[in-house]
Amino acid sequence: MIRSLGVLREVLRGRRIPLWVEVVENRKDVPQRVVQLAREWGAKRIYANMEYEVDEARRDVRMLEEGMKRGVGVEVVHDTCVVPPGRCVTKATGKMFAVYSPWYKAYLQALSQDPALLTLRPPPAANPESTLTTRAALFTSALPSLPPGKTLTAEETLTLHELYPAGSQAAAAQLASFLTQKGRQYAADRNTPSISGTSGLSPHFSAGTLSARTAVFHARAANSGKLSGGQSGLDMWISEVAWRDFYRHVLAAFPHVCMHKPFKPSFASILWLAPSSPLHSTRFSAWKAGRTGFPLVDAAMRQLAKEKFMPNRLRMVVASFLCKDLHIDWRLGEQYFAEQLVDGDFASNNGGWGFASSAGVDPQPYFRVFNPTAQGLTWDADGAYVRTWVEELRDYRGDVWKITEQERRCYGYPREIVEHAVQRRVAIEMYKRGIERGKGVV
Ligand SMILES: Cc1cc2nc3c(=O)[nH]c(=O)nc-3n(C[C@H](O)[C@H](O)[C@H](O)COP(=O)(O)OP(=O)(O)OC[C@H]3O[C@@H](n4cnc5c(N)ncnc54)[C@H](O)[C@@H]3O)c2cc1C
């Protein structure tokens, strides 16, 4: 995000538009500071994109109040979504859906009824050359450094630079290349981790260098002008991008999901493994380090540690594994993902963990437990993905899904930390009892 700000600053400078970056230590001071700057610069109006998390929404309401007091207009728009929250609601109740499929129908309907939702805006017009001298001070803003505790080693910096080119031009090029090359095969390839058949655009969506509107606009053009009923790969990709809107709509309609609470209140009574127990720390550390002895889980967690990215199918597998095989509270996994992921996004991350832990909207039923070995056999049958990420097994020529205890010892690869069949039964019982206990909780 910081690198993208650097690119944006240069692009805007080319149009004689300054980019001012301000770091405000205390969240509560943000509204006052922004309005104060607007007044200093003689700006009449502030435009901002809506953020749906409760603290951020509250901040923007305060900015509106502050602006009213001090004669500066404040306009907050829904531009991180294609369709603004509140527009896709059930006919019967007028409320937000808690299931994706009917919501997606309403989303497509909203887009066909209101073509303006998929109209791209032109870039801002350039300022006159003289702005560089009359407003010289505004062009001196420095970019912030990495926050404390988030610094990167030289090797990490290099890896991230290579993997994730910054800025909206890089995003546009990646989108065009995906739509013309991999897009048509997306439905068939998206779940196979060794192929990388997905767009890899999530870091751009999350950094704000690609808007969902732009992505859907171009995908529709590549799909013969259709959002659905066109080519299967592109139809599916458009519907996947919509999941991002869906989880934002969920956050806007059910703000309790960003207050550390499950979507379904009864799920709050599940008794997870106690964080103070030694078993908790052994299991959580093994999961984070990719040393659980389950090859697919370990490969995915090691990719996350190195590349700060993980394919969607594997996010579901490792999330399910944490809650339903290791019995660790999904919120700890959610937090770890948020700290690690290059595409970290509250609504999508919370939605994904809600799905896998069964505590969210439109979830996997609690009694459905991913079998990490069966998932590996289905999506990485030849073990190519596992060999890429699990160093110990790189030279192992056997079937990674049938590796024996003796072979594990020989290659220095850990034993399975738990027995899946047993933990699955324990998890179902743990969920059943917790939900029963939580009934009536509102
Ligand atoms: C436990 C878990 C945590 C997740 N955390 C995040 C997160 O922090 N940030 C994030 O952007 N996505 C998250 N996802 C969703 C999904 O895994 C990523 O968006 C996807 O893997 C990004 O890769 P891509 O850009 O190649 O996706 P593609 O398959 O090319 O999809 C295109 C875009 O559609 C959107 N999208 C696709 N699938 C989903 C989905 N299930 N939910 C929401 N949006 C989706 C993303 O914006 C993605 O970039 C999470 C999923 C799970 C199961």
The ligand as an SDF file (V2000), in Angstrom:
LIG
                    3D

 53 58  0  0  0  0  0  0  0  0999 V2000
  -10.3720  -17.9990    5.4300 C   0  0  0  0  0  0  0  0  0  0  0  0
  -10.3710  -17.0480    4.2590 C   0  0  0  0  0  0  0  0  0  0  0  0
   -9.8000  -15.7880    4.3950 C   0  0  0  0  0  0  0  0  0  0  0  0
   -9.8050  -14.8860    3.3210 C   0  0  0  0  0  0  0  0  0  0  0  0
   -9.2420  -13.6330    3.4930 N   0  0  0  0  0  0  0  0  0  0  0  0
   -9.2680  -12.7440    2.4710 C   0  0  0  0  0  0  0  0  0  0  0  0
   -8.7170  -11.4510    2.6240 C   0  0  0  0  0  0  0  0  0  0  0  0
   -8.2190  -11.0500    3.6970 O   0  0  0  0  0  0  0  0  0  0  0  0
   -8.7260  -10.6180    1.5390 N   0  0  0  0  0  0  0  0  0  0  0  0
   -9.2700  -10.9870    0.3400 C   0  0  0  0  0  0  0  0  0  0  0  0
   -9.2480  -10.2020   -0.6240 O   0  0  0  0  0  0  0  0  0  0  0  0
   -9.8400  -12.2000    0.1830 N   0  0  0  0  0  0  0  0  0  0  0  0
   -9.8480  -13.0820    1.1950 C   0  0  0  0  0  0  0  0  0  0  0  0
  -10.3970  -14.3320    1.0140 N   0  0  0  0  0  0  0  0  0  0  0  0
  -11.0680  -14.6340   -0.2550 C   0  0  0  0  0  0  0  0  0  0  0  0
  -10.1980  -15.3050   -1.3540 C   0  0  0  0  0  0  0  0  0  0  0  0
   -9.4840  -16.3660   -0.8260 O   0  0  0  0  0  0  0  0  0  0  0  0
   -9.2220  -14.3170   -2.0250 C   0  0  0  0  0  0  0  0  0  0  0  0
   -9.9110  -13.1530   -2.4150 O   0  0  0  0  0  0  0  0  0  0  0  0
   -8.5970  -14.9470   -3.2650 C   0  0  0  0  0  0  0  0  0  0  0  0
   -7.9090  -16.1130   -2.9310 O   0  0  0  0  0  0  0  0  0  0  0  0
   -7.6790  -13.9510   -3.9320 C   0  0  0  0  0  0  0  0  0  0  0  0
   -7.0120  -14.5240   -5.0360 O   0  0  0  0  0  0  0  0  0  0  0  0
   -7.2800  -13.9990   -6.5050 P   0  0  0  0  0  0  0  0  0  0  0  0
   -7.2250  -12.5220   -6.5440 O   0  0  0  0  0  0  0  0  0  0  0  0
   -6.3800  -14.7470   -7.4090 O   0  0  0  0  0  0  0  0  0  0  0  0
   -8.8030  -14.4220   -6.7080 O   0  0  0  0  0  0  0  0  0  0  0  0
   -9.6930  -14.7070   -8.0080 P   0  0  0  0  0  0  0  0  0  0  0  0
  -10.1540  -16.1080   -7.8930 O   0  0  0  0  0  0  0  0  0  0  0  0
   -9.0430  -14.2760   -9.2520 O   0  0  0  0  0  0  0  0  0  0  0  0
  -10.9830  -13.8110   -7.7100 O   0  0  0  0  0  0  0  0  0  0  0  0
  -11.0530  -12.4430   -8.1140 C   0  0  0  0  0  0  0  0  0  0  0  0
  -11.4020  -11.5730   -6.9360 C   0  0  0  0  0  0  0  0  0  0  0  0
  -12.6890  -11.9260   -6.4280 O   0  0  0  0  0  0  0  0  0  0  0  0
  -12.7250  -11.7200   -5.0170 C   0  0  0  0  0  0  0  0  0  0  0  0
  -12.9840  -13.0020   -4.3540 N   0  0  0  0  0  0  0  0  0  0  0  0
  -12.7850  -14.2460   -4.8390 C   0  0  0  0  0  0  0  0  0  0  0  0
  -13.1710  -15.1740   -3.9350 N   0  0  0  0  0  0  0  0  0  0  0  0
  -13.6160  -14.4940   -2.8600 C   0  0  0  0  0  0  0  0  0  0  0  0
  -14.1530  -14.8730   -1.6020 C   0  0  0  0  0  0  0  0  0  0  0  0
  -14.3350  -16.1640   -1.2570 N   0  0  0  0  0  0  0  0  0  0  0  0
  -14.4760  -13.8970   -0.7100 N   0  0  0  0  0  0  0  0  0  0  0  0
  -14.3330  -12.5840   -1.0280 C   0  0  0  0  0  0  0  0  0  0  0  0
  -13.8390  -12.1690   -2.2180 N   0  0  0  0  0  0  0  0  0  0  0  0
  -13.4960  -13.1050   -3.1180 C   0  0  0  0  0  0  0  0  0  0  0  0
  -11.3510  -11.1910   -4.6160 C   0  0  0  0  0  0  0  0  0  0  0  0
  -11.4030   -9.7840   -4.5710 O   0  0  0  0  0  0  0  0  0  0  0  0
  -10.4620  -11.7010   -5.7650 C   0  0  0  0  0  0  0  0  0  0  0  0
   -9.2950  -10.9360   -5.9380 O   0  0  0  0  0  0  0  0  0  0  0  0
  -10.4090  -15.2490    2.0870 C   0  0  0  0  0  0  0  0  0  0  0  0
  -10.9880  -16.5280    1.9630 C   0  0  0  0  0  0  0  0  0  0  0  0
  -10.9650  -17.4060    3.0350 C   0  0  0  0  0  0  0  0  0  0  0  0
  -11.5870  -18.7710    2.8600 C   0  0  0  0  0  0  0  0  0  0  0  0
  1  2  1  0
  2  3  1  0
  2 52  2  0
  3  4  2  0
  4  5  1  0
  4 50  1  0
  5  6  2  0
  6  7  1  0
  6 13  1  0
  7  8  2  0
  7  9  1  0
  9 10  1  0
 10 11  2  0
 10 12  1  0
 12 13  2  0
 13 14  1  0
 14 15  1  0
 14 50  1  0
 15 16  1  0
 16 17  1  0
 16 18  1  0
 18 19  1  0
 18 20  1  0
 20 21  1  0
 20 22  1  0
 22 23  1  0
 23 24  1  0
 24 25  2  0
 24 26  1  0
 24 27  1  0
 27 28  1  0
 28 29  2  0
 28 30  1  0
 28 31  1  0
 31 32  1  0
 32 33  1  0
 33 34  1  0
 33 48  1  0
 34 35  1  0
 35 36  1  0
 35 46  1  0
 36 37  1  0
 36 45  1  0
 37 38  2  0
 38 39  1  0
 39 40  1  0
 39 45  2  0
 40 41  1  0
 40 42  2  0
 42 43  1  0
 43 44  2  0
 44 45  1  0
 46 47  1  0
 46 48  1  0
 48 49  1  0
 50 51  2  0
 51 52  1  0
 52 53  1  0
M  END
$$$$
